[in-house]
Amino acid sequence: MKILLVNPPFLPKFSRSSRSPAVPKGGTLYYPLWLAYATGVLEKEGHDCKLVDAPAQGLSRKDILKVVKKFKPEVVVLDTSTPSIYNDVEVLEEIKAKHDCFAVLVGTHVSALPLKTMKLSDKIDAIAIKEYDYTLRELAKELGKKKPVLKKVKGLVFKSGKKIVNTGVRKPIENLDDIPFASKVYKKHLNHKNYFYSANLWPEITIVTGRGCPFNCLFCNWVQNLNPGKYRTRSITNVIEEFKYIEKEFPEVKEVFLEDDTFTADFRRVKEFCKKKIDAGIKVKWSCNARADVPLDVLKLMKRAGCRLLCVGFESGSQAILNKARKGTIIPRIEKFMQDAKKAGVLVHGCFMVGNIGETTDTARQTVEFAKRLNPDSAQFFPIMVYPGTGSYEYFKKQGWLITEDYSKWLDSEGSHNCMVSTPQLSNNELVRLCDEGRRAFYLRPNYMTGKALQIVKTPEEARRILKSAFTLAKYLLRGSKGVKK
């Protein structure tokens, strides 16, 4: 069966696959990670697949229609996100108007709101909810029959006459070693040089070694809407094989980013990976998402194994805010972690959030001071971004503090994050302004800028990503906040 998988056109360089989809201020553009894994699963099953990433390739709707006309797919799969959902449905409608095919939507937004999404257009044939790799595989198998019975396909929402049928949530995939390497899919379908992560060396490759997360942060979009349940992992042998493949097939790649929600959730597994990577003689550097609790001995081993950077969600400098967000971290341990990371020589990219439950002007500024005190290599400051299906969304909606449920308002005209939460303590405009202030306070410190200049001199390999990020970020730092329109 011919299957076209599309990351649809929207805003230029729109990073739909990130946890908070937007046009990032640092120039980051995510790989279409989950579409890539699904493509690999479908190709393994013998289907003729084509993966197209419109934002990365600079493709318009007209360009996508040309691809459809030439490829003539029987099934079209389109990724979605909350801020782009209306656009994504329009793209589906345009495809269906020009070509007879079975059209499926996937992604976090439609997983959270499948029934509401189905009502947006009668052209939507189905939605594959949550972890959709095997759902698409079974759907394609069923559609290949003379008389398909879609009710057999778990994880699917579809129309049957005037009724909308939900077959229920599919069990999460346990044996992740069975899923083909994302890097092999990139090699065949994408140009890895189109992707840039502001904290990582370029060019880089992004993969995951596990799905799900043992933690339960209230705001987390991926874990609640895409990969729910316990943390399931690939075998370390399987991960090492993919590193070998990347080193051979992408010799110019400078770094591999492990996009697991929390790669460091199991210290024993991290140690096993590091030891086997060292033993295998794999030289390519790597980075990962981590929790602010990794002990010094593990950090030192990670450094020996080529770990360059950890991406860490610190979120807040207020313990009360961390507790309400169900973060499960404590300030003294975070501070100790940062001291240890610096001792081990591992860089840290810090993520900070303003607007979680209980936030005030004082706690928000406390977070900025906390960020400056921790002094990670780089930092990002987000107003709270609440997505349907998350605990945070449900809380703020119940309180009557969402200013709109028009998802097109989730971004401003440039594609940057808007904030849809206004509380009695802080309006949405104030939350955005506090993040702008925090960004300037962090990056425009003389000591920080001097440190970056020295870093470029001492480690020239860091120069490209520092200068590219600085150039992109500068326009946001040197202007005031425009605020958020309702």
VOROTI-753609 format. One record per atom (N, C-alpha, C): residue in three letters; x, y, z. Coordinates in steps of 0.1 Angstrom, whole numbers, plus 5000, padded with zeros to 4 digits. Layout:
ALAXYZ
...
***
This chain:
MET500849885000
MET500050005000
MET500950125000
LYS500550234992
LYS501250354992
LYS500750455003
ILE501750495012
ILE501350575023
ILE502250695024
LEU501550815024
LEU502250935025
LEU502150995039
LEU503251015046
LEU503251075060
LEU503751215059
VAL502951305064
VAL503251455062
VAL503351525075
ASN504351605077
ASN504451715087
ASN503951835079
PRO502651875081
PRO502051975071
PRO502652115071
PRO502552185060
PRO503052325060
PRO502152405070
PHE502852505076
PHE502152595085
PHE503052725084
LEU503552765096
LEU504452885096
LEU505852835092
PRO506652925086
PRO508052885083
PRO508852835096
LYS509452725095
LYS510252675106
LYS509452645118
PHE508152605116
PHE507352575127
PHE507752435133
SER508052425146
SER508552305152
SER507352235158
ARG506552165149
ARG505352095154
ARG505651975163
SER506751915162
SER507051795170
SER507651815183
SER507851945187
SER508351975200
SER507251955211
ARG507651955223
ARG506651945234
ARG505752065235
SER506252185231
SER505552305230
SER505652365216
PRO504852315207
PRO505052355193
PRO504952505190
ALA505952555183
ALA506052695180
ALA507152715170
VAL507452845167
VAL508652885160
VAL509552935170
PRO510452845175
PRO511352875187
PRO512153005185
LYS512353075196
LYS513153195195
LYS514653165193
GLY515153045196
GLY516553015194
GLY516852945181
GLY515852935172
GLY516052875159
GLY515852725158
THR515552665169
THR515452515170
THR514352465160
LEU514552355153
LEU513552295145
LEU513752145147
TYR512652085153
TYR512651945156
TYR512551855144
TYR513051735145
TYR512751625135
TYR511251585137
PRO510651535126
PRO509351475128
PRO509451335134
LEU509851335146
LEU510351215152
LEU509351095152
TRP508151125156
TRP507151015157
TRP506650975144
LEU506551065134
LEU506251025121
LEU507250935115
ALA508550965118
ALA509650885113
ALA509650745119
TYR509350725132
TYR509250595137
TYR508050515131
ALA506950585129
ALA505850515122
ALA506150485108
THR506850565101
THR507350535087
THR508150405087
GLY509050395097
GLY509950275097
GLY509050155100
VAL508050165108
VAL507250045111
VAL506450005099
LEU505950105091
LEU505150075079
LEU506050015068
GLU507250075067
GLU508150015057
GLU508649875060
LYS508849845073
LYS509149715077
LYS508149615073
GLU506849665073
GLU505749575069
GLU505549565054
GLY506449635046
GLY506349615032
GLY505649725024
HIS505149825031
HIS504449935025
HIS505350035018
ASP504950095007
ASP505650195000
ASP505350335006
CYS506350385014
CYS506050505022
CYS506950625017
LYS506350745019
LYS507050865016
LYS506850955028
LEU507951005035
LEU507851095046
LEU508251235041
VAL507351335043
VAL507651475039
VAL507451565050
ASP508551645053
ASP508551745064
ASP508451885058
ALA507251935056
ALA507052065049
ALA507752185056
PRO507652205070
PRO508352315076
PRO509852315074
ALA510452195075
ALA511952185073
ALA512352205059
GLN511552155049
GLN511852165035
GLN511352295028
GLY510652375036
GLY510152505030
GLY509052485020
LEU508252375022
LEU507152345013
LEU505852405016
SER505152455006
SER503752515008
SER502752415006
ARG501452455008
ARG500352365005
ARG500352314990
LYS500652414981
LYS500652374967
LYS501752264965
ASP502852284971
ASP503952184970
ASP503452044975
ILE502752044986
ILE502251914991
ILE501251854981
LEU500451934975
LEU499451884965
LEU500251824953
LYS501351884950
LYS502151824939
LYS502751694943
VAL503151684955
VAL503751554960
VAL502651444959
VAL501451484964
VAL500251394964
VAL499951344950
LYS499951444941
LYS499651414927
LYS500651314921
LYS501851334924
LYS502951244918
LYS502951114925
PHE502851104938
PHE503050984946
PHE501750894945
LYS500650964945
LYS499350894944
LYS499150794956
PRO499150854968
PRO499050764980
PRO497650714982
GLU497550594988
GLU496250534991
GLU495850585005
VAL496850605014
VAL496650655027
VAL497550785029
VAL496950885035
VAL497751005039
VAL497651025054
VAL498851035061
VAL498851055075
VAL499451195078
LEU498751275085
LEU499151415088
LEU499351435103
ASP500551485107
ASP500751515120
ASP500051645124
THR499751665137
THR499051785141
THR499651835154
SER499251955158
SER499552015171
SER498452105175
THR498352145187
THR497352235192
THR497252365184
PRO498352445183
PRO498252575177
PRO498052565162
SER498352455156
SER498252445141
SER497052355137
ILE496152315146
ILE495152215143
ILE494152265132
TYR493752385132
TYR492852425121
TYR493552425108
ASN494752475108
ASN495552465095
ASN495752325091
ASP496052235100
ASP496252095096
ASP495052025090
VAL493852065095
VAL492652005090
VAL492352065076
GLU492752195074
GLU492552255061
GLU493452185051
VAL494652155055
VAL495552085045
VAL494951945042
LEU494451875051
LEU493751745049
LEU492651765039
GLU491851875041
GLU490751895032
GLU491151925017
GLU492252005016
GLU492752035003
GLU493251904996
ILE493951815003
ILE494451694998
ILE493251604993
LYS492251595002
LYS491051514998
LYS490251574986
ALA490351704985
ALA489651764973
ALA490251734960
LYS491551704961
LYS492351674948
LYS492551534946
HIS492451454957
HIS492951314955
HIS492151224964
ASP491651104959
ASP490851014967
ASP491850924975
CYS491750944988
CYS492650864997
CYS491950855011
PHE492550775019
PHE492050755033
PHE492950845041
ALA492350955048
ALA493151055055
ALA493151035070
VAL494251035076
VAL494351005091
VAL495151115098
LEU494651165109
LEU495351265117
LEU496051195129
VAL497251235133
VAL497951185145
VAL498451305153
GLY498951275165
GLY499551375173
GLY498951395186
THR499551485194
THR499051505208
THR497651575208
HIS497451675200
HIS496151745201
HIS494951655198
VAL495051575187
VAL493951495183
VAL493851375192
SER494951335199
SER494851225209
SER494051275221
ALA494151405224
ALA493451455236
ALA492051485232
LEU491751525220
LEU490451575216
LEU489951505203
PRO489951375203
PRO489551305190
PRO488151335185
LEU487151335194
LEU485751365190
LEU485551505185
LYS486151595193
LYS486051745189
LYS486751765176
THR487851695174
THR488551715161
THR487851655149
MET487251535151
MET486451475140
MET485351565136
LYS484751645145
LYS483651735141
LYS484151855133
LEU485451875132
LEU485951995125
LEU485751985110
SER485751855105
SER485551835091
SER485051695088
ASP484151685078
ASP483651555074
ASP484651485065
LYS485751545062
LYS486851485053
LYS487851405061
ILE487851415074
ILE488751335083
ILE488151195083
ASP488951105078
ASP488550965078
ASP488750895092
ALA489850935098
ALA490150865111
ALA491250945118
ILE491350915131
ILE492350965140
ILE493050845147
ALA494350835146
ALA495050735154
ALA495550805166
ILE495050755178
ILE495350825190
ILE496550775198
LYS497150865205
LYS498350835213
LYS499450765205
GLU500050655210
GLU501250595204
GLU500750525191
TYR500950575180
TYR500150535168
TYR500950445158
ASP502150405161
ASP502950325151
ASP502150195147
TYR501750115157
TYR501149995154
TYR499650005150
THR499050115154
THR497750145150
THR497750165134
LEU498650245129
LEU498750265115
LEU499050135108
ARG499950055114
ARG500349935107
ARG499049845106
GLU498249835116
GLU497049745116
GLU495949815107
LEU495949945107
LEU494950015098
LEU495249985083
ALA496549995080
ALA496949975066
ALA496649825062
LYS496849735071
LYS496549595068
LYS495149575066
GLU494249645074
GLU492849625072
GLU492349695060
LEU492849815056
LEU492449885044
LEU492849805032
GLY493849725033
GLY494249645021
GLY493249525018
LYS492349505027
LYS491349395025
LYS490149445016
LYS489449355010
LYS488249385002
LYS487149445011
LYS487049395023
LYS486049445032
LYS486649475045
PRO487349595047
PRO487949635059
PRO487049645071
VAL487449605082
VAL486649615094
VAL487449705104
LEU487249835104
LEU488049925112
LEU487849905127
LYS486749845131
LYS486549825145
LYS487549735151
LYS488249655143
LYS489249565148
LYS490549635152
VAL490749765147
VAL491949835149
VAL491949915162
LYS492649875172
LYS492749945185
LYS493450075183
GLY493050175190
GLY493650305190
GLY493150395179
LEU491950365173
LEU491450435162
LEU490150505165
VAL489950625160
VAL488650695160
VAL488250715146
PHE487050675142
PHE486650695128
PHE485150705127
LYS484750745115
LYS483250765113
LYS482750635107
SER481550605112
SER480750485106
SER479350545104
GLY479150585091
GLY477850655089
GLY477850785096
LYS476850805104
LYS476750935112
LYS477350915125
LYS477850795129
LYS478350775142
LYS479950785142
ILE480450835153
ILE481950835155
ILE482250715164
VAL483150625159
VAL483450505167
VAL484850525173
ASN485050495186
ASN486350495192
ASN486650355197
THR487650295191
THR488050155194
THR488850145207
GLY489050255214
GLY489750245227
GLY491250265225
VAL491950285236
VAL493350315236
VAL494150185235
ARG495150185226
ARG495950065224
ARG497050065235
LYS497349935239
LYS498349925249
LYS499749975244
PRO500450045252
PRO501750095248
PRO502749985243
ILE503550015234
ILE504449915228
ILE505549875238
GLU505649745241
GLU506649705251
GLU508049675245
ASN508049605234
ASN509349565228
ASN509749675217
LEU510449775222
LEU510849885213
LEU511949845204
ASP512649735207
ASP513649695198
ASP513149655184
ASP511849625183
ASP511249585171
ASP510949695161
ILE511049825167
ILE510849935158
ILE512149985151
PRO512149995138
PRO513350035131
PRO513950165136
PHE515250185133
PHE515950305138
PHE515350435131
ALA515050535138
ALA514650665132
ALA515750715123
SER516950695127
SER518050745118
SER518050685104
LYS517650555103
LYS517550495090
LYS516450565081
VAL515350605088
VAL514250675081
VAL514750815077
TYR515450885086
TYR516051015082
TYR516951005070
LYS517750895070
LYS518750875059
LYS517950865045
LYS516850795045
LYS516150765033
LYS515250885029
HIS514650955038
HIS513551045035
HIS513851195038
LEU514751225047
LEU514951365051
LEU516451415049
ASN516651545050
ASN517951595050
ASN518251645064
HIS519151565071
HIS519451595085
HIS520051735087
LYS520551805077
LYS521151935078
LYS520052045080
ASN518752005077
ASN517652095079
ASN517252125093
TYR517852035102
TYR517352045116
TYR518452105125
PHE517952185135
PHE518852255143
PHE518252265157
TYR519052225167
TYR518652235181
TYR519652335188
SER519052445193
SER519952555197
SER520952525208
ALA520752415216
ALA521652375226
ALA522652275221
ASN522452215209
ASN523252105204
ASN524252155193
LEU525252075191
LEU526152095180
LEU525452055167
TRP525852125156
TRP525152095143
TRP526252045133
PRO525851945125
PRO524551885124
PRO524351775135
GLU523051745138
GLU522851655149
GLU521751555144
ILE521651445151
ILE520551345149
ILE519851325162
THR518451315161
THR517651295173
THR517051155173
ILE517151085183
ILE516450955184
ILE515850945199
VAL515150835201
VAL514650805214
VAL515150665218
THR515450645230
THR515850505235
THR514750455244
GLY513750525247
GLY512650485256
GLY511450575254
ARG510250525258
ARG509050595257
ARG508350595270
GLY507650705273
GLY506950715286
GLY507850775296
CYS507350795309
CYS508150855319
CYS507650815333
PRO508650785342
PRO508150745355
PRO507650855364
PHE507850975359
PHE507351095367
PHE506051145362
ASN505451245369
ASN504051275366
ASN503851425366
CYS504651495359
CYS504551645359
CYS503151685353
LEU502551775359
LEU501151815356
LEU500951875342
PHE502051935337
PHE501952015325
PHE502451935312
CYS502951815314
CYS503651745303
CYS502751695292
ASN502951745280
ASN502151715269
ASN502351575263
TRP503651535261
TRP503951415255
TRP503551295263
VAL503851295276
VAL503651185285
VAL502151155287
GLN501351265287
GLN499951255290
GLN499151225277
ASN499651275266
ASN498851265253
ASN499451165242
LEU500751135243
LEU501351065233
LEU501950925237
ASN502750925248
ASN503350805252
ASN503050785267
PRO501850755270
PRO501450735284
PRO502050615290
GLY501950605304
GLY502350485310
GLY503850485315
LYS504250365319
LYS505550355325
LYS506650375314
TYR507850395319
TYR509050425310
TYR509450285304
ARG509350275291
ARG509650145284
ARG510950175276
THR511950085276
THR513250115270
THR513650015260
ARG514450065250
ARG515149975241
ARG516349915249
SER516749795244
SER517949735250
SER519149825247
ILE520149825256
ILE521349905253
ILE522049855241
THR522049725239
THR522649665227
THR522049725214
ASN520749745214
ASN519949805203
ASN520349945201
VAL520450025212
VAL520850165211
VAL522250175206
ILE523150095211
ILE524550105206
ILE524650075191
GLU523849975186
GLU523849945172
GLU523450075164
GLU522450145169
GLU522050265162
GLU523150375162
PHE523850385173
PHE524950475174
PHE526050435163
LYS526250315162
LYS527250265152
LYS526750295138
TYR525450285136
TYR524850315122
TYR525050465120
ILE524750545129
ILE524850695128
ILE526250735125
GLU527250675132
GLU528650715130
GLU529150675116
LYS528550565111
LYS528950515098
LYS528250595087
GLU526950615088
GLU526150675077
GLU526050825077
PHE526350885089
PHE526351035090
PHE527651075096
PRO528751055089
PRO530151085095
PRO530351235099
GLU529551325093
GLU529651465096
GLU528851505108
VAL527951425113
VAL527151455124
VAL527951475137
LYS527751585144
LYS528551615156
LYS527951565169
GLU526651535169
GLU526051505182
GLU524751425179
VAL524451335189
VAL523251255189
VAL522451305201
PHE521151345199
PHE520351385210
PHE519351275214
LEU519351235226
LEU518451125231
LEU517251195237
GLU516051195229
GLU514951275232
GLU513951195242
ASP514351095249
ASP513551035259
ASP513151145269
ASP511951135274
ASP511451235283
ASP512451255295
THR512951145300
THR513951145311
THR514951025309
PHE515951045300
PHE516850945298
PHE517550895310
THR517750985320
THR518450955332
THR517550895343
ALA516350845340
ALA515450795350
ALA516050675357
ASP516850595350
ASP517350475355
ASP518950485355
PHE519550515366
PHE521050535366
PHE521750405362
ARG521250295366
ARG521950165362
ARG522050155346
ARG520850185340
ARG520850175325
ARG521750285319
VAL521750405325
VAL522650505320
VAL524150455320
LYS524550395332
LYS525850345333
LYS526150235323
GLU525150145321
GLU525350045311
GLU525650095297
PHE524850195293
PHE524950265280
PHE526350325279
CYS526750395289
CYS528050465289
CYS529250365287
LYS529150265295
LYS530250165295
LYS530350095281
LYS529150055276
LYS529149995263
LYS529550085251
LYS529150205253
LYS529550305242
LYS531150325242
ILE531650335254
ILE533150345256
ILE533850225250
ASP533350105254
ASP533949975249
ASP533849965234
ALA532750015228
ALA532550005214
ALA533450105206
GLY534050195213
GLY534950295207
GLY534150395198
ILE532850415202
ILE532050515195
ILE532450655200
LYS532850745190
LYS533350875194
LYS532350985193
VAL531250965186
VAL530251085184
VAL529751125198
LYS529651255199
LYS529151315212
LYS527651295213
TRP527051305225
TRP525651295226
TRP525151375238
SER523851395238
SER523251475249
SER521851415251
CYS521151455262
CYS519951395265
CYS519051485274
ASN517851445276
ASN516951505286
ASN517251435299
ALA517351515309
ALA517751465322
ALA516951535334
ARG516951465345
ARG516351525357
ARG517451575366
ALA517151675374
ALA518151745382
ALA518451665394
ASP518851535392
ASP519151455404
ASP520251355400
VAL520951375389
VAL521951275385
VAL523151295394
PRO523651185401
PRO524751195410
PRO526151215403
LEU527051265410
LEU528351305404
LEU529051185397
ASP529051065403
ASP529750955397
ASP529150915383
VAL527850935382
VAL527150905369
VAL527451015359
LEU527451135364
LEU527851245355
LEU529251235349
LYS530151195358
LYS531551175353
LYS531651065343
LEU530950955345
LEU530950845335
LEU530250895322
MET529250965323
MET528551015311
MET529551105303
LYS530251185310
LYS531251275303
LYS532351185296
ARG532851085303
ARG533850995297
ARG533250925284
ALA531950905284
ALA531350835273
ALA530850935262
GLY531351065263
GLY531051155253
GLY529851245255
CYS529251235266
CYS528051325269
CYS528451465270
ARG527851555262
ARG528251695261
ARG527351785269
LEU526051745269
LEU525051835274
LEU523851765280
LEU523251815290
LEU521951775295
LEU520951875294
CYS519751845289
CYS518651935289
CYS517751905301
VAL517552005309
VAL516951985323
VAL515852075325
GLY514652025329
GLY513552105332
GLY513552145347
PHE514152255349
PHE514252315363
PHE512852365367
GLU512252435358
GLU510952495358
GLU510852615367
SER511052595380
SER510852715390
SER511852715401
GLY512052835406
GLY512952855418
GLY512152855431
SER510852825430
SER510052815442
SER509652675445
GLN509952625456
GLN509652485460
GLN508152465460
ALA507352565464
ALA505852555465
ALA505352535451
ILE505852605441
ILE505452595427
ILE505852455421
LEU507052415424
LEU507452275420
LEU506552165425
ASN506152185438
ASN505252085444
ASN503852085437
LYS503352195434
LYS502052205428
LYS502052155414
ALA503152165407
ALA503252115394
ALA503651965394
ARG503751905405
ARG504051755407
ARG505451725401
LYS506351825402
LYS507651805396
LYS508451695404
GLY508351695417
GLY509051595424
GLY510551625427
THR510951745425
THR512351785427
THR512451885438
ILE513551895445
ILE513751995456
ILE514952085453
ILE514752205457
ILE515752315454
ILE517252275458
PRO517452225470
PRO518852195474
PRO519452085465
ARG518651985461
ARG519151885452
ARG519451935438
ILE518652025434
ILE518852085421
ILE520252165421
GLU520452235431
GLU521652315433
GLU522852225433
LYS522752115441
LYS523852015441
LYS524151955428
PHE523051925420
PHE523151865407
PHE523951965398
MET523652095398
MET524352185390
MET525852195393
GLN526052195406
GLN527552195410
GLN528252075405
ASP527551955406
ASP528251835401
ASP528351835386
ALA527351885379
ALA527451885364
ALA528651975360
LYS528852085367
LYS530052165364
LYS531352095367
LYS531352025378
LYS532551955382
LYS532851845372
ALA531851785367
ALA532051675357
ALA532351725343
GLY532151855341
GLY532351915328
GLY531251895318
VAL530051865322
VAL528851845314
VAL528051975313
LEU527752025301
LEU526952145299
LEU525552115303
VAL524852225307
VAL523352205310
VAL522552315303
HIS521552275296
HIS520552365290
HIS519352365300
GLY519052475306
GLY517952485316
GLY516652535311
CYS515552465314
CYS514252505310
CYS513452565322
PHE512952685321
PHE512252745332
PHE510852795327
MET509952775336
MET508552805332
MET507852905342
VAL507152995337
VAL506453095346
VAL504953075343
GLY504153065355
GLY502753055353
GLY502052935359
ASN502852845364
ASN502252725370
ASN501352755382
ILE500652665387
ILE499652685398
ILE500352755410
GLY499752875414
GLY500252945425
GLY501253055422
GLU501553065409
GLU502553165405
GLU502153305409
THR503153385414
THR502953535416
THR504153605410
THR504053735410
THR505253815404
THR506453775412
ASP506353765425
ASP507553735434
ASP508153595431
THR507253495429
THR507853355426
THR508453355412
ALA507853425403
ALA508353435389
ALA509753495389
ARG509953605396
ARG511253675397
ARG512253585405
GLN511653515414
GLN512553415422
GLN513153315412
THR512353275402
THR512753175392
THR513853235384
VAL513753365380
VAL514753425372
VAL516053435380
GLU515953475392
GLU517153475401
GLU517853335403
PHE516953235404
PHE517353095405
PHE518153055392
ALA517653095381
ALA518253065368
ALA519653125367
LYS519753255371
LYS521053325371
LYS522053265381
ARG521453215392
ARG522353155403
ARG522853015398
LEU522052935392
LEU522452805386
LEU523352825375
ASN523152935366
ASN523952965355
ASN524252845346
PRO523252785340
PRO523452685330
PRO524052745317
ASP524552665308
ASP525152705296
ASP524152785288
SER522952745288
SER521852825281
SER520552805288
ALA519552885285
ALA518352875292
ALA517152925284
GLN515952865286
GLN514752915279
GLN513752945290
PHE512953045287
PHE511853085297
PHE510553085289
PHE509653005294
PHE508352985288
PHE507253035297
PRO506253105292
PRO504953115300
PRO504352985300
ILE503552955310
ILE502852825310
ILE502052805297
MET502352685291
MET501652655279
MET500752525282
VAL499452545282
VAL498552435286
VAL497952375274
TYR498052245273
TYR497552175262
TYR496452075266
PRO495452065257
PRO494351975260
PRO494851835264
GLY494251775274
GLY494651645278
GLY495651635289
THR496151755293
THR497151765304
THR496351805317
GLY496951775328
GLY496451815341
GLY496351965342
SER497352035337
SER497352175338
SER496252235331
TYR495952185318
TYR494852235310
TYR493552225318
GLU493352105323
GLU492052075330
GLU491952165342
TYR493052195350
TYR492952275362
TYR492552415358
PHE493352475348
PHE493052615345
PHE491752635338
LYS491252535331
LYS489952545325
LYS488852545335
LYS489052455345
LYS488052435356
LYS487952565364
GLN489052635366
GLN489152755373
GLN488552875365
GLY488352855352
GLY487852965344
GLY488953065340
TRP490253015340
TRP491353105338
TRP491953085324
LEU491353015315
LEU491753005301
LEU491053125294
ILE491853215287
ILE491253325281
ILE490553295268
THR490853175262
THR490153135250
THR490452985248
GLU489552925240
GLU489852785236
GLU489952785220
ASP490152905215
ASP490452915200
ASP491952885199
TYR492252765194
TYR493652715194
TYR494552795185
SER493952865175
SER494852945166
SER495453065174
LYS494953095186
LYS495553205194
LYS496753155202
TRP497053025202
TRP498152975210
TRP499553025206
LEU499553085194
LEU500853145189
LEU500553295185
ASP501553375185
ASP501353515180
ASP501653515165
SER501653625159
SER501753635144
SER503053585139
GLU504053585147
GLU505453535143
GLU505653385147
GLY504653325153
GLY504753185156
GLY505353165170
SER505553265178
SER506053245192
SER504953215201
HIS505253155212
HIS504253115222
HIS503453225227
ASN502153215227
ASN501253305234
ASN500953235248
CYS500353305257
CYS499953245269
CYS498453255270
MET497753145272
MET496353145273
MET495753145287
VAL496653165297
VAL496253155311
VAL496353295317
SER495253335323
SER495153455331
SER494553425345
THR495453445355
THR494953405369
THR494653545376
PRO494053535388
PRO493853655396
PRO495153725400
GLN496253645400
GLN497553695404
GLN498253755392
LEU498253695380
LEU498953735369
LEU498153715356
SER498153815348
SER497453805335
SER498353735325
ASN497753695314
ASN498553625304
ASN499653725298
ASN499353855297
ASN500353945292
ASN501453965302
GLU501153965315
GLU502153975325
GLU503053855325
LEU502553735323
LEU503353615322
LEU504353615311
VAL503853665299
VAL504753675288
VAL505853785290
ARG505453895296
ARG506353995300
ARG507453955309
LEU507053875319
LEU507953825329
LEU508953725323
CYS508553655313
CYS509453565306
CYS510453645297
ASP509953745291
ASP510853835283
ASP511853905292
GLU511453945304
GLU512354005313
GLU513353905318
GLY512953785321
GLY513853685325
GLY514853645315
ARG514453645302
ARG515353605291
ARG516453715290
ARG516053845291
ARG517053945290
ARG517953955302
ALA517353925314
ALA518153935326
ALA519153825326
PHE518853705320
PHE519753595320
PHE520853615309
TYR520453645297
TYR521453645286
TYR522253775285
LEU521753885290
LEU522454015288
LEU523354045300
ARG523653955308
ARG524553975319
ARG525953985313
PRO526754085317
PRO528154095312
PRO528953975314
ASN528853915326
ASN529653795329
ASN529253675320
TYR527953665317
TYR527453555308
TYR527953575294
MET527853695289
MET528353725275
MET529853705274
THR530553745284
THR532053725284
THR532353575284
GLY531653505292
GLY531853365293
GLY531553295279
LYS530553345272
LYS530253285259
LYS531353315249
ALA531853435249
ALA533053465240
ALA534253375243
LEU534553355256
LEU535653265259
LEU535353125255
GLN534153085256
GLN533752945252
GLN533952925237
ILE533653025229
ILE533953015215
ILE535353005212
VAL536253075219
VAL537653075217
VAL538252935222
LYS537852895233
LYS538352775239
LYS537852645232
THR536552645228
THR535952525222
THR535352575209
PRO536152585198
PRO535552635185
PRO534452555180
GLU534252425184
GLU533152345179
GLU531852395184
GLU531852475195
GLU530652535200
GLU530252655193
ALA531152715185
ALA530852845179
ALA529652855170
ARG529452755161
ARG528352765152
ARG526952775159
ARG526752685169
ARG525452685175
ARG525252805184
ILE526352855191
ILE526252975199
ILE525953095190
LEU526653115179
LEU526453225171
LEU525053225164
LYS524653105159
LYS523353095153
LYS522253125163
SER522353065175
SER521253095185
SER521253235189
ALA522453295191
ALA522553435195
ALA521953525184
PHE522153505172
PHE521653585161
PHE520153575161
THR519553455162
THR518153435162
THR517453495174
LEU518153475186
LEU517553525198
LEU517653675200
ALA518653735194
ALA518853885196
ALA517653965193
LYS516953935183
LYS515754025180
LYS514654025191
TYR514653915198
TYR513653905209
TYR514253965222
LEU515553965223
LEU516154025235
LEU516154175235
LEU516254235223
LEU516454375222
LEU515154455219
ARG514054395222
ARG512754465220
ARG511854435232
GLY510954515235
GLY509954485245
GLY508954385242
SER508254335252
SER507154245249
SER505954315242
LYS505454245232
LYS504254305225
LYS502954265232
GLY503054175242
GLY501854125249
GLY501054025240
VAL500053985246
VAL499153885239
VAL497853945236
LYS497353925224
LYS496053975220
LYS495053865224
LYS493953905229
LYS492853805232
LYS492053775219
***
